[in-house]
């Protein structure tokens, strides 16, 4: 299990910071994991699953 930070999430998904947080608020993107203080990260596997779901939806 690996936790990745926002820059890596943005690089993996191609989304801007504001879009990531907008999708989180809409319940359409994995929620971040608090790391302490104001730091958060995402589980890499959850982000990969989100990407896979987008690819699968494209095929449907």
Backbone torsions as a table, in degrees:
resi	resn	phi	psi	omega
1	UNK	NA	133.4	-176.7
2	UNK	-131.9	136.5	176.0
3	UNK	-101.5	130.6	179.3
4	UNK	-116.7	153.2	-178.4
5	UNK	-92.6	173.8	-173.1
6	UNK	-56.7	-41.7	-179.3
7	UNK	-59.0	-40.8	179.2
8	UNK	-68.5	-39.3	177.7
9	UNK	-61.0	-45.4	179.8
10	UNK	-63.4	-39.7	179.5
11	UNK	-67.6	-39.6	-178.6
12	UNK	-69.6	-39.7	-172.7
13	UNK	-95.6	-24.1	-174.9
14	UNK	80.1	9.3	-179.6
15	UNK	-91.4	151.4	173.5
16	UNK	-79.7	161.3	-180.0
17	UNK	-54.0	-47.9	-177.6
18	UNK	-63.7	-34.8	179.5
19	UNK	-70.0	-40.0	177.1
20	UNK	-57.0	-50.3	-178.0
21	UNK	-69.2	-31.7	175.5
22	UNK	-64.4	-45.7	178.1
23	UNK	-63.9	-35.1	175.9
24	UNK	-63.0	-46.0	-179.3
25	UNK	-62.4	-32.0	179.4
26	UNK	-84.2	-4.9	-178.4
27	UNK	77.5	20.8	-176.0
28	UNK	-106.1	5.0	-178.6
29	UNK	-145.0	148.2	-179.2
30	UNK	-57.3	141.8	177.9
31	UNK	-75.7	147.2	178.4
32	UNK	-74.1	159.2	177.7
33	UNK	-101.4	124.8	177.7
34	UNK	-66.7	134.4	-178.6
35	UNK	-109.4	-6.9	-178.1
36	UNK	122.7	140.5	-176.9
37	UNK	62.0	-129.8	178.4
38	UNK	-102.5	11.9	-177.7
39	UNK	-87.6	137.1	175.0
40	UNK	-135.6	161.5	176.0
41	UNK	-148.9	171.6	179.6
42	UNK	-121.2	147.6	173.5
43	UNK	-72.3	123.9	-176.1
44	UNK	-56.6	-40.5	-178.4
45	UNK	-63.8	-37.1	178.2
46	UNK	-66.0	-38.7	177.6
47	UNK	-67.0	-41.0	177.5
48	UNK	-62.7	-39.6	177.6
49	UNK	-63.3	-40.9	178.8
50	UNK	-61.3	-43.6	178.9
51	UNK	-62.9	-45.5	178.6
52	UNK	-59.1	-39.3	179.9
53	UNK	-64.3	-35.4	177.3
54	UNK	-66.8	-40.1	178.6
55	UNK	-66.8	-42.0	179.1
56	UNK	-65.0	-39.0	179.2
57	UNK	-65.5	-33.3	178.4
58	UNK	-64.6	-38.2	-177.7
59	UNK	-73.3	-22.1	-176.2
60	UNK	-79.3	NA	NA
